Amino acid sequence: MLFSLGLIFLVGLIMAQLSQRLGLPRIIGMLLAGILIGPYVANLIHPQLLAISGDLRSLALMIILIKAGLSLDVADLKKVGRPALLLSFLPASFEILAYCLLAPLIFNISWPDALVMGTVLGAVSPAVVVPRMVNLIDRGYGQDKAIPQMILAGASCDDVFVIVCFSSSLALAQGQGVNLSSFTSIPIAILTGILIGCLLGLGLARFFNRAYQKGDYIRNSSKLIIILALACLLMGLENLLANYFPMSGLLAVMTMSMAVAAKCPKQVRDRLASKFNKVWLAAEMLLFVLVGAAVDIRYTVLAGGLAILMIALALLIRLVGVYLSLLGTALTKRERLFTILAYLPKATVQAAIGSVPLAQGMASGQLILSVAVLAILVTAPLGAWAIDQTYQTWLLPPLVKK
């Protein structure tokens, strides 16, 4: 496994640098590195490492969500409460509806199978969106209307909504019926995640502050380890509590770091953010290379032009959901377009659940996986490139007034 880890970091770094020199987002190089050294091309990644790749991707996501929480300001979130809430479910709902209506016509499949396909494809990728929004927050772009915070909050809840919908649609497609209580679990999972994360974060901030006041200095590296350890426990707690009540572990992690940032001195918050910036350099490589390794490039040939047509039509309908979410806001046309582009990328959720219908023996499982793979290869680089190319001209930079 050590040889495989070395390849992931080395090949991922080389490919990321090559992409950057070509004027492309680094994520493209990392995804390609994963595809090249993954099991479907060169097969250079150890099977045991692939077996735990889901946990490693979760760890990387935890790191960027902690980093995001340390950068978020509660006051900024209050500015964008309603649109952020709508962005957490409305665009995904429109895209799922698009698949339900169009996939049976394009692929000649049943509407329950089309519903499963829609829930697999409906989620935006936090792995692509979150680091970019955190970067914009750090650099001050869009801060006059808290646009990165709005996108960050909406995208974080979007995955919770889609994954719950996926579980219910899969049960329906397999003839088990729909458990309506699973849909009520969506707001419960969000609220419990926020509550538990907030309580833990406030307790952690109090511990850090009391130690500082007593002269018991805790190194920032130790604080990083403590926060990471608690984040892992929160993710594990989500599974432990699943039989009792739903909880979003990822939201709990981000809320915990937000509470720490809100209650700790600015100097402590900035140093912690700096530490997590450095850790993210390695975590980013793990996340995107392993997502690329989960992509079976052969399926793109099987999917063909019809899959590209379906993805494009569904994204167009999804954009309507984003537009409706922004009605009544003070955003300009360019700022609305930027938000629409930020909701294009797909990667993490599709890589995680795209193969589940096939493993469950669904007749359309191969097709669903093929469309998911193609969506990753098309939208992840496209969305990342669009965000990187437009934010400097479409969002107000720091200290610039209208």
C-alpha positions in Angstrom: 0.0 0.0 0.0 2.9 2.4 0.7 4.0 2.1 -3.0 0.4 2.9 -4.1 0.3 5.9 -1.8 3.6 7.2 -3.2 2.2 6.9 -6.7 -1.0 8.7 -5.8 0.9 11.7 -4.4 3.7 11.8 -7.0 1.6 11.1 -10.2 -1.2 13.3 -8.8 1.2 16.2 -8.2 2.8 15.9 -11.6 -0.5 15.7 -13.5 -1.9 18.6 -11.4 1.1 20.7 -12.3 0.8 19.8 -16.0 -2.8 20.8 -16.0 -2.0 24.1 -14.3 0.7 24.9 -17.0 -1.9 24.2 -19.7 -4.2 26.7 -18.1 -6.6 24.0 -16.8 -7.8 23.4 -13.2 -5.6 21.2 -11.1 -8.5 18.8 -10.5 -8.4 17.7 -14.1 -4.8 16.4 -13.7 -5.7 14.7 -10.4 -8.7 12.9 -11.9 -6.7 11.8 -14.9 -3.9 10.6 -12.6 -6.5 8.4 -10.7 -7.8 7.0 -14.0 -4.4 6.2 -15.3 -3.0 4.4 -12.2 -6.4 3.1 -11.2 -7.7 -0.5 -11.5 -9.2 0.0 -15.0 -6.1 1.2 -16.8 -2.6 0.5 -15.3 -3.9 -1.1 -12.1 -1.1 0.2 -9.9 -3.2 0.9 -6.8 -3.2 -1.8 -4.1 -6.6 -3.6 -3.7 -6.4 -3.0 0.1 -6.0 0.8 -0.5 -9.0 0.7 -2.9 -11.0 -1.1 -0.3 -10.6 1.8 2.1 -10.7 4.5 -0.6 -14.2 5.5 0.6 -12.9 6.2 4.1 -9.9 8.1 2.7 -12.2 10.3 0.5 -14.4 11.0 3.6 -11.3 12.0 5.6 -10.3 14.5 2.8 -13.9 15.9 2.7 -13.8 16.3 6.5 -10.6 18.4 6.2 -12.0 20.7 3.6 -15.3 21.1 5.5 -13.3 22.0 8.7 -11.4 24.5 6.7 -14.7 25.8 5.3 -16.2 26.1 8.8 -13.1 28.1 10.0 -13.6 30.5 7.1 -17.4 31.0 7.4 -18.9 33.9 9.3 -22.3 33.3 10.9 -23.2 36.9 10.2 -22.6 36.3 6.5 -24.7 33.2 6.5 -27.6 35.2 7.9 -27.6 37.4 4.8 -28.2 34.4 2.6 -30.4 32.2 4.7 -33.4 31.7 2.3 -31.5 31.2 -1.0 -29.0 28.9 0.7 -31.9 26.8 2.0 -33.5 26.6 -1.4 -30.2 25.7 -3.1 -29.9 22.7 -0.7 -32.8 20.9 -2.4 -34.5 22.8 -5.3 -31.8 22.4 -8.0 -31.4 18.7 -7.2 -35.2 18.2 -7.3 -35.4 19.7 -10.7 -32.6 17.5 -12.0 -34.1 14.4 -10.6 -37.4 15.3 -12.2 -35.6 15.8 -15.5 -34.3 12.2 -15.4 -37.8 10.9 -14.4 -39.3 12.6 -17.4 -36.6 12.2 -20.1 -34.6 9.1 -19.3 -37.5 6.7 -20.1 -37.8 8.4 -23.5 -34.0 8.5 -24.2 -33.0 5.2 -22.8 -36.2 3.2 -22.9 -36.1 2.4 -19.2 -38.8 2.3 -16.5 -39.6 5.5 -14.5 -38.4 3.9 -11.2 -35.1 3.1 -12.8 -35.0 6.7 -14.2 -35.7 8.0 -10.7 -32.7 6.0 -9.4 -30.6 7.5 -12.2 -31.7 11.0 -11.2 -30.8 10.5 -7.6 -27.4 9.2 -8.5 -26.8 12.2 -10.8 -28.6 14.9 -8.8 -25.9 15.9 -6.2 -23.4 18.7 -6.7 -19.8 17.7 -5.8 -18.5 19.2 -2.5 -15.1 18.0 -3.5 -15.0 20.4 -6.4 -17.2 23.3 -5.0 -16.2 23.5 -1.4 -12.4 24.2 -1.8 -13.1 26.8 -4.5 -15.7 28.6 -2.3 -13.3 28.5 0.6 -10.6 30.0 -1.6 -13.0 32.8 -2.6 -13.9 33.5 1.0 -10.2 33.7 1.9 -9.5 36.1 -1.0 -12.6 38.2 -0.4 -14.4 37.7 -3.7 -18.2 38.0 -3.5 -18.1 39.0 0.1 -20.4 42.0 -0.3 -23.4 39.6 -0.8 -21.8 36.5 0.8 -22.1 34.5 -2.4 -19.4 31.9 -1.7 -21.0 31.3 1.8 -24.4 30.8 0.2 -23.1 28.3 -2.4 -21.0 26.5 0.3 -24.0 26.1 2.7 -26.4 25.0 -0.1 -23.9 22.5 -1.6 -23.2 21.0 1.9 -26.9 20.2 2.5 -27.5 19.2 -1.1 -25.7 15.9 -0.7 -27.8 14.9 2.4 -31.0 15.5 0.5 -29.9 13.5 -2.6 -28.5 10.5 -0.7 -31.7 10.1 1.3 -33.7 10.3 -2.0 -31.4 7.7 -3.5 -32.0 5.2 -0.8 -35.8 5.6 -1.1 -35.8 5.4 -5.0 -33.6 2.3 -4.9 -36.1 0.6 -2.6 -38.9 1.6 -5.0 -37.1 0.3 -8.1 -36.5 -3.0 -6.3 -40.2 -3.4 -5.5 -39.9 -2.6 -1.8 -42.0 0.5 -1.9 -41.2 4.0 -0.7 -40.7 4.6 3.0 -42.1 8.1 3.3 -40.5 8.5 6.7 -37.1 8.5 5.0 -37.9 11.8 3.4 -38.9 13.3 6.8 -35.4 12.3 8.0 -33.8 14.9 5.7 -34.5 17.9 7.8 -34.0 15.9 11.0 -30.5 14.8 9.7 -29.7 18.4 8.9 -30.9 19.8 12.3 -29.3 17.1 14.4 -26.0 17.5 12.6 -26.0 21.2 13.2 -27.0 20.9 16.8 -24.5 18.2 17.7 -21.7 20.0 15.8 -22.5 23.3 17.4 -22.5 21.9 21.0 -19.3 20.0 20.4 -17.6 23.1 18.8 -18.7 25.4 21.7 -17.3 22.9 24.2 -14.1 22.6 22.3 -13.7 26.4 22.0 -14.3 26.8 25.7 -11.6 24.2 26.4 -9.1 25.9 24.1 -9.8 29.3 25.6 -9.6 28.2 29.2 -6.3 26.5 28.6 -5.0 29.7 27.0 -6.2 31.8 29.9 -4.5 29.5 32.5 -1.3 29.6 30.6 -1.5 26.0 29.5 -0.6 26.6 25.9 -1.9 24.0 23.4 0.1 23.9 20.2 -1.9 24.6 17.0 -0.8 21.2 15.7 -2.3 19.5 18.7 -5.5 21.5 18.2 -5.6 20.3 14.6 -5.3 16.7 15.7 -8.0 17.1 18.3 -10.4 18.7 15.8 -9.6 16.0 13.2 -10.2 13.2 15.8 -13.5 14.7 16.8 -14.5 15.0 13.2 -13.8 11.3 12.6 -15.9 10.5 15.7 -18.8 12.6 14.4 -18.7 10.7 11.1 -18.7 7.4 12.9 -21.5 8.6 15.2 -23.7 9.1 12.1 -23.5 5.4 11.4 -23.9 4.4 15.1 -27.1 6.5 15.5 -28.6 5.5 12.1 -31.0 3.0 13.8 -32.2 5.6 16.3 -32.3 9.0 14.5 -30.7 10.4 11.4 -27.7 12.8 11.6 -25.5 14.4 8.9 -21.9 13.8 10.0 -20.5 16.2 7.4 -22.8 19.1 8.5 -21.8 18.3 12.1 -18.1 18.6 11.2 -18.5 21.9 9.5 -20.8 23.3 12.3 -18.2 22.2 14.9 -15.4 24.1 13.2 -17.7 27.2 12.7 -18.4 27.2 16.5 -14.7 27.0 17.2 -14.0 29.9 14.8 -16.8 32.0 16.3 -15.7 31.6 20.0 -11.9 31.5 19.7 -9.8 34.6 19.2 -9.1 35.6 15.6 -5.5 34.8 16.0 -6.2 31.2 17.0 -8.8 30.8 14.2 -6.3 32.2 11.6 -3.5 29.9 12.7 -5.8 26.9 12.7 -7.0 27.7 9.2 -3.4 28.0 8.1 -2.6 24.6 9.5 -5.6 23.0 7.7 -4.5 24.8 4.5 -1.3 22.8 4.6 -3.0 19.5 5.4 -5.4 20.1 2.6 -2.6 20.0 0.0 -2.2 16.2 0.7 -5.9 15.6 1.3 -6.8 17.2 -2.0 -4.5 14.8 -3.8 -6.0 11.8 -2.1 -9.6 12.9 -2.7 -9.4 13.6 -6.4 -7.0 10.9 -7.4 -9.1 8.3 -5.6 -12.3 9.7 -7.2 -10.5 9.3 -10.6 -9.5 5.7 -9.7 -13.2 4.9 -9.1 -14.0 5.8 -12.7 -14.1 3.0 -15.2 -13.2 4.7 -18.5 -14.7 1.8 -20.5 -18.2 2.8 -19.5 -17.9 6.1 -21.3 -17.8 4.2 -24.6 -20.9 2.2 -23.6 -22.8 5.4 -22.5 -22.3 7.2 -25.9 -23.9 10.3 -27.2 -27.4 9.6 -25.7 -25.8 9.8 -22.2 -24.2 13.2 -23.1 -27.6 14.4 -24.4 -29.3 13.3 -21.2 -26.7 14.9 -18.9 -26.9 18.2 -20.8 -30.7 18.3 -20.8 -30.9 17.5 -17.1 -28.3 20.2 -16.3 -30.3 22.7 -18.2 -33.4 21.9 -16.2 -31.3 21.9 -13.0 -30.3 25.5 -13.8 -33.9 26.5 -13.6 -33.9 25.2 -10.0 -30.8 27.3 -9.2 -32.4 30.4 -10.9 -35.7 30.0 -8.9 -33.6 29.7 -5.7 -32.1 33.1 -6.3 -35.4 34.9 -7.0 -35.8 37.9 -4.7 -32.1 38.3 -4.0 -30.0 41.3 -4.8 -27.6 39.3 -7.0 -26.7 40.7 -10.4 -27.0 38.7 -13.6 -23.4 37.8 -13.6 -23.5 36.7 -9.9 -26.5 34.5 -10.7 -24.7 33.0 -13.6 -21.7 32.3 -11.4 -23.9 30.5 -8.9 -25.4 28.5 -11.8 -22.0 27.5 -12.9 -20.9 26.6 -9.4 -23.7 24.0 -9.3 -22.5 22.1 -12.4 -19.7 19.8 -11.0 -20.4 16.2 -10.1 -17.8 13.8 -8.7 -17.8 12.6 -5.2 -21.4 11.3 -4.6 -21.5 9.8 -8.1 -18.3 8.0 -7.6 -19.6 6.7 -4.2 -23.0 5.5 -5.2 -22.9 5.1 -9.0 -22.1 1.4 -8.8 -24.7 0.6 -6.1 -27.6 -0.1 -8.5 -25.4 -2.4 -10.6 -24.3 -4.3 -7.4 -27.9 -4.6 -6.3 -28.7 -6.3 -9.6 -30.8 -3.6 -11.2 -31.4 -4.2 -14.9 -30.4 -0.6 -15.7 -27.4 -0.7 -13.3 -24.8 -0.7 -16.0 -26.4 2.2 -17.8 -26.7 4.2 -14.6 -23.1 3.7 -13.8 -22.1 4.6 -17.3 -24.0 7.9 -17.2 -22.6 8.6 -13.7 -19.0 8.1 -15.0 -19.5 10.3 -18.0 -21.1 13.0 -15.8 -17.9 13.0 -13.6 -15.6 13.2 -16.6 -17.5 16.0 -18.2 -18.9 18.2 -15.4 -16.1 18.1 -12.8 -13.5 19.6 -15.0 -16.0 21.9 -16.8 -17.5 23.2 -13.5 -14.1 23.7 -11.9 -12.8 25.5 -15.0 -15.9 27.7 -15.2 -15.6 28.8 -11.6 -11.9 29.5 -11.9 -12.3 31.5 -15.1 -15.3 33.7 -14.1 -15.0 34.6 -10.4 -12.5 37.5 -10.9 -14.8 39.3 -13.4 -18.3 38.2 -12.2 -17.9 38.6 -8.5 -16.9 41.9 -6.7 -13.3 41.7 -5.5 -12.4 42.8 -2.0 -12.8 46.5 -1.1 -14.5 47.3 -4.4 -17.7 49.3 -4.1 -20.5 49.5 -6.7 
